[in-house]
């Protein structure tokens, strides 16, 4: 919001960096990359970080995204910088060393091990007072079997930072591997006293107790490890189940029984520890009761992962061996010596594999794909940047601050100084009141005196704040209203297809299905079939999305254990010919499977079979066994008229309101191509192919025709409820605009959001009205074609303009240049709807005012202004820094080989005096003035014998 209300915000670089870090923490990689780039382009005079520190964060983003080689190269480039500070050098070396240790893609194991040790030793030298590098160095030594070196590194790490639970846990692992159970116990106790939710330490402690035949304490420790570690380990769940059953029938332990090899967990919590550890043990930590009824849960430590992997991991027991072990333990009082030996052998192997599995789980928790451990190091660095700046005003810290969060939620490494925004500087002259009744000359004359601050140039009107997502509108809907039937209309003749009632029906509903239209107009849908495409242009490019096949009303995470909204897909590219082979092969495979099952062929040329549907919802284990990946061919560009003339000509048979190009379609007045919006795109699908939830770009309407032969299943939410969908996206940690999400219809309805659900058959046209949220899944093998349209209505224009402004707040690029489009519409059409005229006239006024204010600013600073003009079909221009539309006054650097357009705010941030910039004018001011003055409300003469007045409609200007 600070960046929106103050385009010239002096702390823009800091704002972009913090936005980037927050997006990175929420795994919104694309948005994070955008803000890192904008932070790099913003001026750094008042920034609380250096460009090298920014480069470090950008390199870490590559690592978090899984681009390990690119991240390695970025880190190594940083190490060659002569001005690299010792602290930053230590951070870079730690990240690079740990990447070499855990990323198999970076080379051979021996070479990676040497590189990891070398980098981490450099980190220790660069920052000798930090224990983080020593801890990671110990992890690397332990993985290589260098126990003595690992122990020394851990002990030195404890000397530097004694409060690190991860280090104590890893020390315990070393002691346990060296068969020193008492020392291992004390180290694990230190770890869990420092972090009561440290799942790896609790699990390792349970394994230690189990190896000493102390089942009750082992069971308590496994439980204290928390649900997350238990869910991630099937052997651990089996072991807990066995211990629970065993303890239910075991006698109560006697006080006078045989001496135990280790103290119980209650005793160990308060036990004096050895002199070697006493100087570093935590002093006051209240002991929990670690029984089954007092299981502690919590997020694992954010360090690099506590448990040290052994060089040779033991082989886990097979299912048969586990059953044998459980049988022998149940009958332990009746075993022969050979059976007892076998039980001890299996038990020893199980304990070793269980400990190794727990360590692997802990390592994965600390080193997941998002780079959580590395991220915590980067966020701590940001805290150091901010805390070291004396010129930032800090608010007093209070214990009840609404900004205080727990450690698992801290994104920026703790409390950050609050930057107080200074009041916006305004001209001392009395501001002029602008209104749409003014002529162009009056506007230009007023702007010579005072055009107002840039914050008053919003296209929504002076004084209008930025739009905000609406809440779920009252009243609460009934169960029937939350699952409304989809609006269907049947077209039986060409006369029906071209009747105005059809357009009225579509504009009246959030989403609608028009059935029979293609048949009534005799559209040859075969022109869009896979066979025709291959024959015409077999090497045409196809973007491919690799997705997990799932039921349409379910969405599971990669493990198949948890229902989520995040909808993952991997992007690649192929050709029409290759995808056609895959599509046909997938269909043949399905037929073969049907024959093998002895079932009838699937309905609708390849709909999901009942067995597939049942498997998708029959439990996590079943899902993981049957989970299949599919490839969805998307965004096939059909814009080239030379290649696709027969296809595009066929679509001219559609009624005017549904055509790709029409005088009554706003997008036909843009004057240049916007791929997928005012051009046709084709989608090639197999069953399960998904288009995740979204609203169309700038809330324009869209047309989608199913070519067949299979069906598609659609879900839709009325535009009035899009704020409710966004609330649930936030609740699931997903970005509404930048993220990829597949909503749960039941969760939406429970939130008070109605959901349409219907099937699109071959030949059906689906009309998606302005702002409707929708998501689609193919249930058969089919192709679809789609494009956007913009009806000339006040509702469509207002929704598009509001989204244009909200995109600015969200730092999201609007691919429809609404200012350029509005001026073209003013040139080309006459408007008789007062609401549409008022909204367009306001936009024209505000942008004319902004153009005059920009020219006045650049001339006052001595910037040369040259006329540039616009070529026919030239694309609209966007700022290279903030990606907002730049209209009329383009600021470029005079001596750049390749001119990058800047808006006024970004140009002033780069150079407050605009030195080195050149201003290019796209239009003559006289011509703009003529267009503005000529755009008046058209009042058509009423017909002589009209029985009733018709509602006003926009009238396209004749050619």
N, C-alpha and C positions, 0 to 999 in steps of 0.2 A: 504493500500500500504506500510506503514511503517513496518507492520508485515511481509509482503511478501519479501521486499527487504533486511530486516535485521532480520533474524531468531533469533538472539541473542539480539534484542532490549531491552535495560534495562528498558524501560517504558512500557513493554508489558502488565502488569497488568492494568495500566491506560488506555491503548488503548482498551483493551477488555471491560473494564467497560463502557467507553464512547460509544463504538459500541453497547453494550447491552442496554444502555439507549436510544440510537437513534432507535434501532429496537423496543424497548418497546413502544416508543412514536408513532411509525408507526404501532403498533399492530402486529408485526411479532414475536409472542410469542416464537416459537421454536428457531429462531435465537438468540433472546435475552437470552434464557435459556442457549444456547451453550456458549455464550460469558461470561455470569456470571460464568459458571463452569470453563472456561479457566482463567478468572481473579482470581478465587479462587486458581487455581493450580499454577499460575505464582508466582515468588518470590515477596515479598512486601518490600524489603529493601528500594527502592526509590519511593514507591507508595505514592500518595497523599491522600490515604484513608486507613483505617484500615480494618481488616477482619470483624470486627463487623459491620462497615458501609456497607461493601459489603453484609453481611448477611441481613441487613435491606432492601437493594435494591432487593435482591433475594426474600425476603418474600413479598415485594410489588408486584413483578412480579406475584406471585401466586394469590394475591388479584386481580390484573388487569385481569388475565385470568379467573376469576370467581371461582377459587378454594378457596373458603372463609374459609373452615374449616382448610385446610392445611396452609393457610396464618395466621389464628389465632394461630395455634400451633407454627408456626415459630416465630411470634411476642412474644408469651409467653415464648418461649425458650430464646429469646434475653433478655427479662426482668430479667431472672435469672442469666445473666452473671455478675460476680462481677466487671469487668473492664468497664462496660457500662458508658459512659460519660453522664453528665446531659442533654446536648443538644440532644444527640441521644436518651436517655431515653424519653425525651419529645416528639420527633418525633414518636417513637414507640407507646407510650401511646395514642397520638392523632390518629394515624392510627387505633389502636386496638379499641379505644373508638368509633370512627366513624363507624367502621365495625359493632360493636354491635348495634349501633343506627339504621343502615339502612339495615342490612342483616337478613331477617326473618329466614334463615336456621340455625342461630346460637343459637336458643333456644326460650323459651317462651317470650312474649313481656315484661312482668314485670321483669323477670330476666335479659333480655337484657338491659332494661332501667337502672336498677341498675348498671350493669357492665359498661355501657357506661359512666354514671356519674362518677363512681369511677375512671375509666381510665383517663378521661379528667381532673378530679381534680388532679390526679397525674401528668399529663402533665403540668398543671399550676404551681404546686409546683416545678417541676423539672426545668422549664424555666419561671420564673415569669415575665420576661421582654417581653415575646412574647404575642401578642394579638390573635394568631391563636387558641390556646387551649381555651381561653375565649369565642371566637366567636362560636366554635363548642359546647361548654358547654351551651351557651345561646340557640343554636338550640335545644339541647336535652331538656332543661328546658321548652322551648316553646311548644315542641311536647307533653310534659306531662301536659300541662296546668298550669305550675308554672310561671305565668306571671311576678310576682315581681322578682323572682330569675333570670329569663331570661333577664329582663331589666337591672338588676345589672351587669350580665355577659357581656351584650352588651356594656354598658357604660364603664366598665373596659377595654373591648377590644378596644374601641375607644381611651381610654387614652393611650394604648400601641401602637396602629397602626391606626392613624386617617384617613389614606388614603384608607381604605378598603370599597369599595362600597357595598359589600355583607352585611357587618355589618349594614350600614345605611339602606339598604333595609329591613333587618329583623327587625330593630327598627321601621320602618314605618309600617310593618305588625302588630307588637304588638299594636301600637297606633291605627291603623285602627280597629283592633279587639276590642279595648277598647272604640270605638266610640269617638275618638279624631281626627277628620279629619284634622284640621289645623296642628297639630303636625305630623301626618302621612305625609301630603303634604310636610312639610319641610324636613322630613327624606328622602323621596323619591327624592326630589330635590337634596339633598346632594349626594345621590347615583348616579344619572344620571349626575351630574356635575363632579363627580370623574371618571365615566366611561360612556361616552355618548352612548355606545352600550350595556348597561346593560338591556337586554330584559325583565327580570323579574321585574325590578323596573319600567320600562315604562309601562308594562302591569298592574301592581298593581296600578300605578298612574292613568291609564285610567279607571280602575275599580272604583277607588275612585271618579274621576270626574263624572262617569256615575251614581254613587249612589247619587250624589248631583245634578243630572239632568243638567249637563253641557256637552251636547252632542258633541259640536265642540272640546272642549279640550280633551274629552275622545277619540274621533276619531284620533286626532293628536297624542296622547300618544300611542294608539294602533299601529299606523303606525310607530312611532319611535322605537317600540319594535323590528322591523326588520323582515325579511322574515322567518328566522328560527323558531321564536316563532309562527308566524302565520301559517306556514305549519304544525307545530306539534299539533295544536289545532283546531279541526273542529268547536267547538262552537265559538271560537274567530273569525274565518273566517266568520261564519254566522252573528256574531254581527257587524263586520266591514261592511259587505254587507248591513245590515239593516241600520246602521248609515249613510252610504254613500247615500243610497236612501232617508233616512229621511232628511238629511241635504240639499239634492238637491232641496227639495221643502219647506224647512223651511225658514221663514222670517229672514232677517238680524237682529241680536240682536241690540236693541236700547240702546243708552248710558244712557237714562233716565229710563230704565226699572227697574223692581224690583231688589232689592239688592240680589246679589249672596252670597251663603254660603261660597264659596272659591274663592280666586283670580284666574284669568286665568293663563295658563301656562307661558305666557310671563311676567305677573306681578310677579308670584311666583319665577321666575328665579332670579330676582333682589330684591326680598323682604327681608328686614331685618328679621332675624330669632330670635327665643326666646333666652333669656340669657342662658338657659340651654344648647342650642346647639351652641351658637355663638363661644365658644372657640374652637370648633372642626370642624367648617364648612370650606370647601375649600375657599380660598381667591380670586383667580382670575381664573374664567373659563368663556370663552366667551359664551353668551347664543345663542343657535341655534334658528332658526325660526322653531318651531315644527309643522308647518302645513303639509297638505297632500303632498305638493310638495317638502318638505324638510325632507323626512324620512331618519333617520340615520340608518345605518346598521353597524354591527360589531360583533365580536365574543363575547359571553358572558364571564363574569369573570370566571377565572379558580379556584375560590374558591369552597367551598363545596356546593354551591347552596344557593341563597339568601333568598328565601321565606320560612317562617316558617309554617309547616303544622299544622292545628288545630287538636284537639283531635278527634272531630266528624265531618267528612267531610260532607258537605251538598249534598243531592241527586240532580244530574243534571236533568234539565227539559227533559221530553220526547219530541219526535218530535211533537206530537199533542199539548202539552203545549206551545212549541215555536211558533207554528202557531197561537195559540190563543192569545199569548202575542203580536205578531206582528200585528194581526188584531185589538186588543184593542188599541194599540198605534197609529195605523193609524187613528182610529176613536175616539181619546181621547176627542174631543170636544162634542161628542154626546153620552156619556156613562151615564148610570144610576148609582146611588150610589153603588149598588151591583157590577156592572161591574167595577167601579173605584176601589173598594176594592179588587176585584179579580186581576185587573191589577197590583196594588201595591204589592199584595202577590206574584204573579208570578215574578214581576220585582225584588223583594227582594231576592226570591229564586234563580233567575238566576244570580244576581250579586254575591251572596255568592258562588254558584257553579263555576262561571267563575273565581273568585279570587282563589278558591281552585285549579281549573284546571291549572291556570297560575303558581301557586306555585309548583304544581307537575311537570309541564313542566320544570320549572327552576331547580327543584331538579334533574330531569333526565339529564338535560344538564350538571349539575355539577357532577353527579355521574353515568355516563354511565358505561357500562360493562368494559371498559378499565381502569377504575379507574383514570380519568383525574385529579380530584381534589387531590387525594392522590399522583398522579404522580407529580403534581406541587410541592408538599411538598418535595418529594424525590429529584426532580431536584434542588430545592433551596438548599437542603443539599449538593448536589454535588458541587454547586457553592462555598459554604462555605469551603468545603475541598480544592478546588483548590486555592481560593483566600488567604487561610491561609498559603500557602507554599511559603516561601521566596526564595527557591532555584530554582524556575522555572523562566526562562527568559521571560519577558513580552515585547511585541511590543507596541510602543506608540499608544494610542487610537486616531483615527481620526473620524470625523463625517461622512466621505464618505467611511468608510470601507466596502468592499464587504461582510464582515461577519455579518454586523449589520442587524438584522431582527426585525419585529414588535413583539409585545408581544404574539400574538396568534401563532407565528411560533417558539418562543424560546423554544428549546428542552432542553437545559442544564441550564436553569435558568439565562440567560443573557450572556454577553461576558465572554468567558473563556480565561485564559492565554494560549498563544500559545507555545507549547513545541518545541523548536528548536532541530532538530535531529543533533547530532554531525556527522562529516564525518566518514564513515565506516573505521575501522582500517584494514589496509592491511599489508601483510608482506613486509618489506623493500627490500627483495630480488627481483630481476627482475623476473616478472612472465614469466612462460613458455607458449609458444603458443601450445595449444593442437589441433590436427586435426585428422580426421578419417583415415588418411593414416598411423598413428602410429601403431606399434604392441603393444600387451599387455605389453611386457617387457619394451618397451620405456615409456609407460604410467606410469607403476609402478615405474620405476626409476625416472621419472620426479616428481612424487608425493612425493618421499622421500625428495626432495629438497623443493618443494613448490607445494602443490595441489591447491593453490588459495583459496580465501575466499568462504564460502558457497554460497554467492550470485552468484558465477560464475558456479554453478553446475546445472543449469537449464537443464531439459531434452530436451529443444528446442535448446540448444547450448549455448556456452559461448558468452556473449555479447548480447544475445537476451533478450529483455525486456518482461514483461508479456503481454500476448495477451489482446486486448481490443475489446469490441463489435463493429462491423462495423456499419457505418451509412447506411442509405438507399442509395443503389448504383444508380448513374445516368445511363441513362437519365430518366426523368419522364415517367412513363408508361401511355398508353392510357386506356380508360375505358374498352375496350375489353381485354387488357393485364392484367388489375387488377382483372379480373374475368375469369381466363383461365379455359377451360374445363379440367376435370380430365383425365389423361392418362388411357385408358382402353385397355386391351388386352384379346382376347378370345382364350381359349385353347380348341381345339376340339378333340385331341387325345393324347395318351401317348407319341407319338413321339414329338408332340409339347411341351409337358410338360418338356421333358428332352433335348430340343434343346438349344444350347448356346445362341440363339437369345432371348430367354425368359429372361435369366439372364441379357443380355446386355440391354434389354428394361427396366428392373427394375432399373439397375444401372444408366441409362441415365436420369431418371426423379426424381424429389424430392419426389413424392408419386405416387403410381400406383395401379390400381385395376386389379387383375387377375381373370377373370370370367371363370368358366367351368373347372378349374384345379382339384378340388376335385372330380368332376364327372368323368373326364377323367381317373383319377388314382383310381377310385372306392373306395375312402376313406369312411369308415363307420363313418359318423359324429354322428350317434346315440349313439356312445360310450361316447360322451360328453354331452348328453342330461341330463336334470334334473332328469328324471325317472331313467336312468342308474346310475347316481351318488348316488341317494338315495338307490337304491338296493345294490350298492357296498359298500359304506362307509357312512351311514347316519349320523354318529356323527363326520364327518370330519369338521374341523374349517373353518368358513367363516368370513372374516372381513366385516362389514356393514358400509356403509356411508349413513346417513340420510340427504336427500336433498330436496329442494323445487322444485316442478314440474313446469317447465316453457317451453315456446317455445324455439326452438333450436337457433334462432337468437336473443334472448333477454335474459337479465339478470338484475333482479330487486333487490333492497335491501329488507331487512326484512319487511319494512313498505309498500312496493309495490308502492312507490311514485317516485323513482329515479332509472334510469338505471345506473348500475355500472359495474365494472369488477370483483370486489371481489366475489368469489364463495364459499359460506360457506357450510360446511358439518360437521356432528357430527359423531364421530367414535365409534363403539361398535362391539361386536362379537356375533356370533350365530353358529349354525350347519347347515350342508347341508339339513337335514330333515326339520328343522324349517324354513329355507329360502324357501325351495321348497313349503311348505304350504302357505307361504306369497305370493310367485310368482303365484301359482295356484289360490289362493283366489282373488288376484288382477285381474287376467284374468276373473274370474267368475263375479266379481263385474262390470267389464266393459261390459260384455255381458248383464248383467241384466239392466244396465243403457241404453244400446242401445235398448233393447226391450221396456223399458219404454218410450223412446223417439220415438219409432216406426220407428227407422232407420235401415238400413241394417247393418250387421256386419262389423266391421272395416276391411279395406284392410290389407293384409300382416300380418295376425294373430295378430292383436292388434296394428295397427298404431294409432297415435293420431287422434281422430275424428276432423272434421271441427269445431264442436261446441267448443271443447276444445281449438283448436287453436285460434278461435275468442275470447274466454273468456280471454285468456292469454294476449291479447293486447288491451282490450277494456276499458282501464282507470283504475286508481288506485283503486277506490272503488270496481269495478267489480273483479279486481285481488285479493283484500284482501278477498272478500267473497268466491271466488272459489279456493284460494290457497290451495294446498294439499301437504303434505309431502310424500316422497317416500323413499324406502330403496333399496340401490344398494349393491348387494353382490359382493365384489371385492377381488382380491389377494387370490383366492383359490389355494393352493399349490399342484401341481401334480408332485412333484420331486421324490417322493418315488417310486422306481421301483417295490417294492414288492406289493404296493397297486394298482398302476396304470399301470401294465405291458401291459394289452391289449390296453390301450389308447396310451401309448408311442410307442408300437410296430407299431400301425397303422400309426403314423406320420412318420415312416421310409420310407413310400411309396413316400414321397415328393422328389422332385429333390434335389441334394446335396446342392445347394446354399441356400435352404430354410429350411433345416433340423435343428433340435435342436442341434444335435451333428454331426460334419463333419470335416474332415481334412482341408477343405478349409474355415472353420469358425474360426476366431481368438479366439472367446470365448470358443471354445472346447479345447484350449491350456492353459487355465488358470490353470487347474490342480485341481480345487476345485469348489464347488457349489457356484454360486451367484444367490440366489433365484430370479426368475422372469426374469433373463437374459439368463443364459445357462440352465434354467429349464423352464418348461411350467407352466403358471398360467391361471386360468379360471375365467371368470367374469359372474355372473348371474344377469340378468337385467330385469327391468320392464320399461315401457315407461317413458322417462324423465331422466333415469339414465345417469349421466354425468361423463366423465373423463376430468378434466380441462386441460387447455393449458399447454404444456410442450415440451421439447426436451428429447429424450431418454438419459439415464445415459451415460455420456461420449460420447454422439453423435453417439452411435452405431445404426445400422439399426434394424428394428423390423418387425416381421411377425404377422398379426392378421387375424384369420379366424372366420367368423360368422357361428355359428352352427345353428342359426335359432330358432324358425320359423319366428321371426320378423326381421325388418331391423334396421340398424344403420345409422345415418347421420354423416359424417366426414367433418372436416375443416382442411386445411393444408396451411402452409406458407413455401416457399423455404428457405433453410438454409442461403442463402446470405442475407436474409432480417430479420434474427432473432434480429439483433441490433435495427431495427425499432420497433419490438414488445416490446423489453426491454425498449425502450424510452417511449412508451405509458404506460407500467406497472409503470415506475417511475412517470409518469405524474398522474397516478391514485393512487399513494401512495402505490404501491404493490411491493413486492420483487419478481424479476423474478425467482430466484432459490428457495427461501423458501416459497413464497406465493402460494395461490390458486386463479386462475383467469380464467375468461371466456370472451374472447375478443369480441368486437363488430366488425363484418366484415366491416360495412360501415365506421367506424372510422379508421380501418386499411387501407382501400383503399384510404380514404381521405389523409392519411399520406404517400401514395405512396407505400403501401405494398400489393402485390397481394395475393389473397386468393382463394384456391381451395375449392370447395364444391361438395360433391357427396354422393350417397347412397350406402351402402354396403348391398347386399342382402344375404340371406342364401347360404352358400357355397362359397361366394366370399373371396378371399385372398387379403388383403391390404398390400402392401409393403411400408414401411416408410423408405425412404433413409436417409443416415447419416445427422444429423443436422436439419431435417425437423421439424418445430414447428407444432403441431397438437392438436386437441381437438375433442371429440366424444360424441354424445348423442344418446341413444337408442330411436327409434320411435316405437318399438314394444317389445313384450316379447321375449327375446332371450338369448342365452349364447354365449360367445366368448372365444377363446383360443389365447394366445399370448406368444411370447418369442423374444429374441434379437439374432441377428446374426452379425458377423463381417467379411465382405468380405475382402480377402487379397489384398486390393488395397491401393495405396499411399494416395488417398483422405481419405479413411476411417481411416487409421492409423493417418494421420496428424490431422484430426479433433478431434479424440479421445485424442491425446496428447495435443493439444491446450486447449481443455476443461479441461483436467487434471490439467494444469497449471492455467487456469482461476479460477477453483474451489479453488485453494490455495489462490488466491487473495480474493475471496469472502468468505473464511472460510467455504467452503462447502465440505463435504466428497465425494471423488470419490470412488464409490463402485467397480469400475474396477481397480485392482492394475496394472497400466500400466507398471511400471518398472518390476515387476515380470513376467507379460505377455510378455514383449519384450524379456527377457532372455529365456523364454520358447520357444517363436517363433524362436529365433536364434538357439536353440538346435534342433528344430523339422522340420524346413522347409528350403528349398532353394529358394532364391528370385532372379528373373531375371529382375524385374522392377527397374531401377536405382534410381528413386525418392523414392520408398519404402525402398530400401537398404540404401540410404543415411540417411533417417530419422531414421531408426532403428539403424544404425551404430552410429549415433550421440548420441542417447539415451544410447546405450551400453557404449560408451566412457565416457559420463558424469556421469553415475551411477557407473562405475568402478572407476572413479576419485573420486567421492564422498565417496565410500566405503574406498578407500585408505586414503583419507583425514581424515575420521572419525576415522579409526583405528590408524592413526598417532597421532591424538589429544588425544585419550583415553590412549594410551600407554605413551605419554609424561606426563600424569598426574598420572601415576602409577595405572591405572584401570586394573584389571585382565581381560584377554581376554580368553574365553573358546569356544571350538567348540560345537555347539548345533545341527547343521544339520537341515534337514526338513523331516518330516514324509510324507508318501504318502497321498495325499488328504488334507494335513494341510492347513488351511486358511492363507491368507496373513495377515501380521501384520500391525496395525495402531497405531500411537502414542496416548496414553491415554489422552494427554492434547490437542493437536492441530488437531488430527484425520487425519494427513497426513500419507501416506504409509511409512513404515519403512522397508527397504530392506537390507539384509545381516548383518548389524551391529545393533543388538538389545540391547539397554541399559535398564537394569532393576535394581531395588534396591536389593541388595544382600540378605537382611534379611527379605524381605516381604514374607508373607505366600502365597499371590496370586500375581504373578509377573505381573506388568503393564508395557508394553513396552513404552519407551520414544525415541523420536528422539534426535539427538545430541543437537539441539538448546534448546529444552524444558528441557533436562537433565541439561544443563549448567545454565539455568535460575533457576532451582531448587537448584543446588549446583554448583557454579562456578568452584570449584576444582574437581567436580564429585566424591566427597567423598561418600562412601556407595553404589556406582553403580558398576555393573558388566556388561561386554560386551559379548554378545553371538553371535558367527559367524554362519551364516546359510550355508555357502558354503566354500569349500576349495579355496583359491585364485588361486591355480594352475588350478583347474577345470574351474573357470571363465575365466582365461587367454586362455585356450584351446578353449572355446566356442567363445570368442571374435575373436581370430585369425582365427578360422575356418569359421566365418560368412563373406563370400566374395560374390561378385556379381556372380550369376550363369549365364553362357552364354550357353544356349542349342544349340546343333548342328542343323543347318537348315536342313529341309528335302531335299532329293536329287532332287525331281521334284516339288518344291513349286512354284506355279504360282505367289504368292505374299507373302511378309513377314507379319506374324501375329504379333500383338502387344504383348509385353512381358507380361507374367502372372506368378504369384507365383506358384511354383510347390511343393505340399506337399511331404514330404519324405515318401517313401514306408514303410509300417509296417515291 
